Amino acid sequence: MKKINSATVQRILDATDIVEVVSDFVSLKRKGANYWGLCPFHNDRSPSFSVSKSRGLCKCFSCGEGGSAVGFLMKLEHLGYYDALRYLARKYNIEVEEREMTPEEERKEAARDNMFAVNEFAMRHFEKTLTATDEGRDVGLSYFRHRGINEQMLEKFHLGYALDGRDNLYRTALERGYSEEYLMSTGLCTRTDDGRVYDRFRGRVIYPIHTLSGKVVAFGGRTLRSDKTMAKYVNSPESDIYSKRRELYGMFQAKQAIAKAGKCIIVEGYMDVISMHQSGICNVVASSGTALTVEQVRIIKRFTNDVTLIYDADAAGIKASLRGIELLLQDGMDIKVLLLPPGEDPDSFAQSHSSTEVEEFIKANETDFITFMARILLDGAGDDPTRRANAITRIVRTIALIPNEITRSVYVQECSRILFISEDVLQRQVGKFYNEFALKSREERQREESFTAYPDTPAAPAEEGGQGENATGSDGSTATATDATPAHPYARFMRQYEMALMQLVARYGNFAFAEGIDEEGNAVPMTVLEYIDSELQGDSIELTNADLRHFLDTARRLSIDGWEEGYAREQQRLAQVRTEAFQAGVEEIRSKATDLGSITAMERALNERIDAEYASALEDYSEEYLSRRLCSSPDDVVRNLATEMVMERHVLSKVHTKYAHIDTERDLLGDLVPRAIHELKDAILETRIRDARSRLAQCPQDNFEAVFAVMRELKDLETLRSSLAKLIGDRVIAPRK
């Protein structure tokens, strides 16, 4: 098997002009150094979408969306990473070369492909049995017809039927050459202790579940029997390709409609989704009878911030569903809730009303979450003050989850109006809960972030019963937190200093800004990343924040991967440009000059100017190389961090740049890089001083030896910090000329 190799990825990124890519979707006009247009990610009324040709990045200064050309296509067209690269390869006529995978990569990829393939076969098998067998037509198709489902919806959602036999799917799959291994690993079949094989889905109508890209990842099966001892629904078990926490039923069919409408409607069941789509309301998905998860919320957020939750008026478990509202609020989503009339569910309501009537009903009856929660939680509390207080406290705690302060204040005002409670009282209580949540969130982040302890700094003890976690990025890299590497207590404090350093890596990692000395004593160019690496490794410093540590590891790899080939290719291209420019310039000079001396002087000046432009262009390529790779990484964490770090936040006014030379950030790297290193080291010393002071306070006063030892340590640390402070203000290296 093969994958797109890194050299091809680099050729694609080198050829890509983000202005050309964005212009295929957005009308752009040049203003100064950048291009501007209406943002395609929200209802933009005035141009707030900026595209930087030099940086290869775009950003909306209203909604915040943006990124590299790859990220732009992934978000706008809802493409996967490699699909976005192939789109660009086609646009720029680049032949996609792929690399051979390692045996382990091949094994994993083959297993996943085979699992998807057997699921695809099963879906087609169930579809066929629905319409091509007597049992399928009499039982399954009759059920769907009874529920009012038309042919178009049968095809759109690939609905099917599983025959009521022990191993019908199993035998058919083996006859078609599919492996028993993958029938078992997908959960389509099971083997009993006595060796007999059974189909998981028997005598049930089938609802295939698709990934966001349209692959069949799992199935849900509903029995049509009235036998109370039989489970009404059977679902695929979790597997290497399926996690129910990460899938929403109908998202594949609804994603375009959600993006177009700017809203996602969430219902509970398969038939709710299908009937809503059939009525013409296509921006609908289902959590499939389970509470919303963080992963599902993040999928929705990729397409919209506006969500409407629809509940049956008499549905059991509405209170349990409030957790979904809390998750949506925590992610900054704009939430509305709709209760249907008694006796109705989304399925029946959509079947008995036109799409216009459904849309108008939703618009007229959806309400904010406070009104909904007040109705649900206060219902039945009567005049019992304790029960009412508990319900109100639950509402206030939910408001405190909202990250935006203005939005919280608006909801506090609304809560005061509805519940007849003083706004000041509610505001104080919301503030209290907000602070509690913020503290808890910080503690959770610290627990999640592994670290390597600084020299002489004792590691914090692991919590009793703690379990390690593995967080796997989309590129397969894994950041691991274990009991042996607990969260650094100062990770939050250190983040600003580590971020400042990583921003320099993201922007200028492969740019040679200084000179170092090789093993033979010769002066050699040193890049920003090499300098930072030498400083960190020289003092055995590791970043305390796991995401930034992962970011740095990725930058180290990408700075080497494909660099020499890409740089040589750029040198060759620029050499051709230089030759053509010189030839054109010489022709112009000889057509205008009147004597040989003038021609010689003008050609010398022309050559110097073109050489300077050539050298400057190579420096630009070096500067932009790593930022383009990081901003176009398949790893979501790396790509998002890099995009945020690389985007220019401030643009110098023309008033300041018209009449005088202003040093750019690149000109000042000789100061900025060492300063960032020294400030990071100063912050490390600060944490060690805090630890020493804490230990000093805990020392028994009669243990003079221990007290004096800590005091000596404190003095040494303060002396070291004073020495470092002098360096922070000084220029320590000279930039390369």
N, C-alpha and C positions, 0 to 999 in steps of 0.2 A: 504493500500500500504506500501511497505517497501523500504528502502535504505540501502546500505552497512553501517553497524554501525562502530563507531570509533574504537572499540576494534578490529574488523576484519582488519580495515585499518592499525592499529598499528602492528598486527601480520604479515601482509603482508610486511610492511616496515622493521620489525625486521628480517624477514627471508630472505629478498632480499640482495643478494651479487651483487653489481653493476658490478664487474669484470665478473661474470658469465653471467649477462644479456648482457653486451656490447659484450662479446666474442661470443655471438650467431650471431652477425652481423659484428664484426671487429676482425681481427687477432691482438692479443695483445702480447707484450713482456715486461717482467719486467725489469725496470731500476731503481735501488734504491728502494725507498718506493712506487713508482707509476708504473703504466702500461702504455705503449705507443703503438699507432697504427695510421694508416691512417684515417683521419677524414672522416666519412660517409656523412657529410653535404656539402662538397665541393670537388673539384678535387685536392686532397692532393697528393703531390709528395714525401714528406718526412714526417715521423711520427710526427704530431703536436698535436695529440689527446691524452690527458692525462686522466687517470682514477685513482682516489684515492680510494682505498679500505677502508681505515680508515674513510674518510669523507663521503663515499657513493656518490661521485660526479664525474662528468667527465667534461672536458672542452677542446675545441680546441683553442690553442694559436695562431692560424692563422685567422680563421673566427669568433671566439668568441662563437660559439654554444656550448651547454652543459647543464648540470643540474643534477638532481637526476635520478635514474633509471626510475621513472615515467615520468619525463620530457623528458628524452632521447627517450622513447618509443612513447610519444605523438608526438614529432617532427619527428622522423624517420619513424614511421609507420602511422603517421597522425591519431592517435587514440584520442578519448575523454578521460577525466580524469578517469572515472570509468571503461572504457574499458581497459585502461592501467593497472589499479589495478587488474582487472579480468585476464588479461594476466599473471601478476605476480603470482596471486593466483593459476592459473593452473600450472604454471612452478614449484611452490614449494608445490603443492598438499595441499593447504590450503582451507578448506571449507569456502565459503563466507557466513557470517551471516549478516542478514539485520535487521535494526531497524524499528519499527513502526513510521510512519510519524504522525505529528500533524494534527488535522483536517484541519487547514488552508493550510498546505503543501499538504495534500491529495486533497483538493479542487483545488488548483492551478495546481498540477500535473495531476489530472484527466482531467481538462479543456484542458490543453495543449495536453495530450494524445488523447483526443477525437477530438480535432481540426486536429491533424496530421492524425488520423484514417479516418475522413471524407474526408480529402484531398486525402488520399491514395485511398479511395473508388471512389472518383470523377475521379482520374487519370485512374483507371481501367475501369470505366464507359465510359470515353471519348475514351479510346483505343478500347473498344469493339464496340462502335457505329461507329468508323472509318471503321472497316472491316466487321461488322456483320449486318449493316443496309444498305438499298438501298441508302438512302440520304448520309450516311457516305462514301460509296464507290464512288457514282457518283460525289459528291462534294469534300469532304475532301481528300480521297485517290487519286482521279484524280489530285487534286492540287499538292500533294506531288510528285506524279509520274511525273507530268509536270515539276516540279522543279528538277527532277533527283534524288530524295531521294530513296535509296534502302531499302529493308526490314530490314537489319541489323541496319540502323540508326533509322528506325521507332521504333525498339525495344530498342535500346540503350538510346534514348532520350524520350521514352514513348509518342510519338506523338499521338494525338487523334483528335476527332471532336465532337462538341456540336451540337446536333440536333436543328433545327430552330423551336422550340416549346416554349411556354411560360414557362412551369414548368416541363419539362421532367426529369431533374436531381432531382428536389425537390421531385416529386412523387415517383421516383424510390428509392431514399435514404430513404424516410419514410417507404416504403414497406420493405426495408431491415433492418429496425430497427434503423436507425440513427436519432439523435435528431435534431429537427428544430433549437434549440438554436445554435448548432455548424455549421449548414449550414449558419446561419446568421452571426455568429461571424467570420467565415473565409471569408465571402464575396461571397461565392458561390451563395447565393440567397439573395434577398432583398424583403422587404414588403413595399407596397405603403401605403399612408395615408388612402386609402379606404379599406385596409386589404388584398388586393390581393398580391400573392407571384409570383415573377418572378425569373428565372435563370439569373445570371449575364451574362453567356456565352451562346449565342444562334446563331446558324448558323455560327460558326467560327471554324477554325482549332485551336487546343490547343497545347500549349508548356508548359509542367509542369516545374516548377522551384524547384530545389532541394537544400537542405542545404549541407554543406560540408560533413556531415555524410550520406547523401543520403535520408533524409526524404523529403517528398513533402510539400513545405512550401507555394507555391503560383502557379498561372497560368497566362499565357499570351494568349490572344485569338485574332486571326486576321480574319477580315471579308473578304469574297471573292466577295462581291458585289461591284458594281461600283457606288453605291449611295454616292454622295459627302457629304450628310448630316449625314452620319453615320461615327463614329470614326473608323479609320482603325484598331487600336489596343485598346483592353480593357484589363486591368490588375487587379489582385486581389488587394483589398485595404490593407493598413497596418493593422496589428492585433497584438494580444499578441504573435504570433509565427512568424510574418513576418514584416521585415523592409527592404524596397528596398535598403536602404543605405548599408546594410550589406550582400547583396547577389549578386553573379556574376553568370550569366547564363552559365551553362556548367562546373562550377568549380568541381562539384562532379565527372563528367566524365573525367575531364582533370587533376586532381591533381597528379595522379601517373606519367603521361607523363610530366607534368611541372617539377616535382622533378627529373625525369630521364634526361630530356633535359637540365635542369638548366636554362630554359627560359620560360617566359609566353608571349604568343601572345594575344593581346587584339584587338577585332573587335567590331562592333557596334550592330549587330542584331542576332536574333535567327538562321536564315538560314545561316548566315555567319559562325557561329560556327559549325552547323551540316554539311555543305558542306566541311569545312576544315577537320573535323574529317573523313568524308567519303573519302576524298582524301588521308588520312594517316597522316595528320598533326593534332595530338591530343592534343597538349599543348596550346589549344586555348579556351578563354573565352570571354564573351561579357558583356559590361556594359548596354546592353539592351536599347540603344538609349539615355541614360542619361550621364551626365558628371561623371567622376570617383569621388568617395567619399573617405574620409580618411579611413573609415572602410573597403572599398573594397581594398584599397592599402595595408592595414595591413594584410588582408587575403592573398594577393599575396605574400607579403614579407615572410610569413611563409614557402613558398615553394622555392622562388628564389629571387635574387636581380636584375636579368636581364629581361627587359621587351621590347617588340617590339610592337608599336602601328601601326595598319594598317588603313589607311583612303582611302576612294574613292577619286579619283583625282578631281571630281567635286562635292563632298559632301558639302551640305550647312552646315554652322555652325562649320567649322573646327576651326575658330578663337575662338569660344566659348569652343572648346574642349581643348584649350591650358591650361586651368585650371588643367586638368588631368595631364599634363606634370609637372606642378609646384608642385602638390601634390607628384608625384613620386620622383621628385628631392629632395624635403624636407625630404623624408624618406631615402635618400642616395641610391636610385635605379639607376642602369645603364640603360639608356634609348636610344632606337633607334626608328626611325620613318620611315614608308614606305608609299609612295603614289603609288597607283596602276595606271596602264595606263588609259587614258580617256575612259569612258564608262564601266569600270570594277568595280566590288565590290568583296569582298572576296568570296562571294557565287559563282558568275559567273566565277571568275578566277579559283577557285578550281575545278569547274565542268568541265572546259575546259582544264585543265592541270593535268599532273600526279603529284604524291607527290614529286618526285625527281625534277620536273620542278618548283614546287611551292617553295620547299626548296632552290633551287639554285637561284631563282628570289629574294627571301627574303634576302638571304645572299649577293647577288650582289648589291641590290638596297636600303637596309635599310641604313639610314643615321643618323648622330647625330642630336640632337634636335636643335642646333644652325643653321645648314644649313637649316633645315626644317622651323624653325621660321623665318629666314631671307627671305626664299622664300615666305612664307605665308604673313608675315607682310609688306614686302617691295613691294610685288606685287601690282601694282596700285598706289604706292606712286609717281612714276615717278621722276621728278626733284624737286618736292615740298619739300623744306628743312624742313619745319615744320613737315610734315607728316613723312618724313624719320627720323627726330630726335626723334619723338614720338615712331616710330617702333623700333629704335635702343635702346631707353631707356627701352622699354618693354623687349627686349632681355637681356639687361644688368641686369635688375631687376630679371629676371628669373635665370641668372647665380648666382646672389647673394644668392639665396635660397639654393644652394648646401652646405651641412654642412662641407664637407671635403675641407680643404684649398688647398691641392695639386690639387685636381680635379678642383676646381674653377680656379686656375692659368692656368691649361691646357686649359680650355674652354675660358679663356680670350685671350690666345694666338691664339686659333682658330678663335675667334670672330674678333680679330684684323686683321687676314689674310683675312677673308671673307669680312669684311666691310671696309677695308682700313682705319682704325682708329688707332691712336697711342695706343700701349699697355699700356703705362703709364697712359694715359687719362682713358682708360677703367678700369684699375686696381683701380684707385682712386675712380671712380664712383661705381664700384662693392663694394669696401670697405665701401663707404658711405651707400649704400643700405643694405649691410650686417649688419652694426651696427644698422641701423634703425630696421631691422627685429629682430635682437637680443634683442633690447630694447623692442620692441612690444611683443616679445615672453615672455620676463621676466614679463612684466606687465600682460599679459594674464594668465600666471601661477600663479601670485600673486592673481589675481582676483578669480581664480578657487580654491585656497587653503583657506579653512576656518580656523579659529583659535579661541582660547579662550584667550582674552586679559590678559596680566600680571596684577597683582595687581597694582593699581594706574596708570596704563597705559591707556590713553583714547583710545577707539576704533575709527578706521578711519570711517568716515561717508560713508554710502552706496551711490553708484552712483545713480543718478536720473533715475528712470525707470528700475533699475536693477532687474533681475529675478533670483530666486534661481534655482539651478540645483541639480539633484540627479544622482550620479554615482554609478551604481550597479555592484558589483563584481560578478564573476561566482559562488560564494558560497552563493549568495543572500544577502550579507552584503551591506550596503549602506552608502556612504560618502556624506554628504549633505552640500552644500554651500548655505547660505541664506543671505538676506539683513541684518539680525541681526548679522551675523558673517562674516564680510567682510574679505578679504585677509589681512594677517598680512604684513605690509610694509617691514619687515625684514625676511620674510620666506626664501628668497634665501640666505641671509647672514647666517641664523641659520642652514641651511641644513647640512653643513659639520659637525657641532657639534652633531646634532641629528643623522646623519648617523653613526658617530663614536660610539655613544651609542647603536644604534640599531644593529650594527655589533657585539658588545659584547653579546647582547641578542640572536642574531641569532646563534652565535657560542657556547655559554656557558650557555644559559638561565636557564637550570635545573641543572646546576652543583653547588653543595654546596661548596662555597669557603670561607665562613666566619661563624661566630657565632653571633646569635642575642639573645635577651632576650624575653621570652614569658610573658604572663600576670601574671604568678606566680613567675617570677623572675628566671626561669631556663634557662640555656644556651641551645639553639636549633640551628641546622644547618640552614644557610641562603643561598639560591641560588642567582646567579647573577641577575636573573629577580626580585626576591623578594627584593633584596637590591636596585636595580634601582627604582622599584615601590615605595618603602618606601621613597626614597629621592625625587622623583617627587611629590608624593602625599603630603609629609610633607611640601613642599613649594608651593603647588598648581600650579605646572608646567604642562602645556600641550604642546605637540609638535606642532609646527606651520605648518609643512608640512602635508597635508591631507593624502598622501599616507603612510608616516611614522607613523602617528597616527593610521591609519587603520592597519598597520603592527604590531604595538605594541599591539593593542587590540586583534588581531588574535593570537599573541604569548601568551598573557595572557590566552586566552581560551585553546589553544593547550597544554600549559604547564601543565594544570590540566586534560584535557580530555584524559582519558586512561592511565595516568601516573602511578597510583598506581598498576593497573593490569599489565601493561607492566613491571614495575620494579620488582614486585613479581615474574613474569614469568622468568625474566632474572636471579633473585637470585636463583630460583629453577634450572634453566639450569646450571648456573655456579657452584652451589653446587654439582651437579652430575659430572660435569667436574673435580671439585676439588677432589671428592671422588675417581674417576677413576685414576686421576693422582697420588694421594697418594698411592693407592694400587699398581699401577705399579712401583712407586718409591721404595716402601718397598720391593717388590719382588726382584728388582734389587740390593738393598742394602744387603739383606740377602743372595743373591747368591754370593756376592763379599766379604763382611765383614768377619773377622776372629775371632772376640770376641764380647761379649755382650756389653761392653762399647762403642766400635766403632759403633755398630748397633744403640744404644740409641742416641749417639751424631749425627749420620748421619740422623736418623729419625727426630730428633728435628730440624735440619737444613732444611730438606726436608719440614717439616710441616710449618716452618716460610716462606720459599720461596713460597710454594703453597698458603698460606694465603695472602701473599703480592700480588701475581698474581691475586688472587680472588678479593681483594679490589681494585686493579688497574683496573681490567676489569669492575667492577661495576662503578667506576668513569668514565671510558670511555663511558659506556652506558649512564650515566647521562649527560655527556658532549654532546654526539651526539644525544640524544633523540629529543630535540626541533629543532635542525638544520635539522634532517631528516624529521620531520613533516612539517616544514616551506618550505623546498625545494621540498616537494611533495604535497604542498597545491593545491586544485582545483582552487584557486584564482590566476589568472595570475599575478596580481600586487605583491601579497605576494610571490609567487613562484619565480618570476624573481628577486625581491629584495633580497630574501634570498640566492639564488644561487650566485649572485654577491658578497654578503657580506661574504659568507662562504668559497668560493674558495680561496685557498692559492695563493697569488700573488708572494711570494718570498720563495725560498728554500735555506736553509743554505748549504754552500759548505762543502764537506766532509773534506776539509783542516781544517775547523774550528771546526768540530764536532768529528774528529777522536781521538784526544788526550786530549780533555777537555770536561767537562759537560757544555752544553749551556742551560740556562734556557729557557723553552718553554713559549709561550704566556700564557698557562694555569698556569704555575708556577708564573707568574707575575700578575695574576688577582688582588691580594691584592693591587697592585699599580695602575693597568690600569683602573679598574672599578671606584674607587673614583676619579681618575684624570679626567676621561671622564665626570663624573657628575659635577665636579667643573669647568671644561672648558665650559660646557654647561651653568652653572649658571653665569660664567664670561661673556659669550656672551650675555646672557639676560641683565646683568647689563650694558653692552656696548650699547645695543639698548635703554635702558632707559636713559642713559647718553646722547645719541644723541638726543633723543626726548626732554630732558630737555634743552639742548643747543639750539635746534631749537626754543623752546618756549621762551627762554631768548632773542634770537635775535628778536623775534616778539613783545616783551613787550614794551609798550610805555615807553620811558626813564623818563618821568615825573611821572610814576606810581611806586614810590619807593617801596611800599609795595609788589607789584607783583614781581618786580625785585629781592628783597631780599628773597622772598619766594622761587623762582626758584633757586637762588644761594645757599640757605640753602639745598635745595633738592639735588643740584649737589654735595655739600660738603659731604652730608650723603652717597650718592651713591659712590663717590670716596673713602670714608673711608671704606665702606663695600667691595668695590672691592679690596682695598689694603689688607684687612684681608683675603679675599678669595685667593688672590695671594700667600699668605704664605702657605695656605693649599695645593695648587696645587703642590708645590714642595716637600711636606712632605708625608711620608707613614702614612696613617690614620687608617688602620685596619690591623690586623694580619691574615694571611690565616689560615684555619683550618689545623691542623696537621693530 
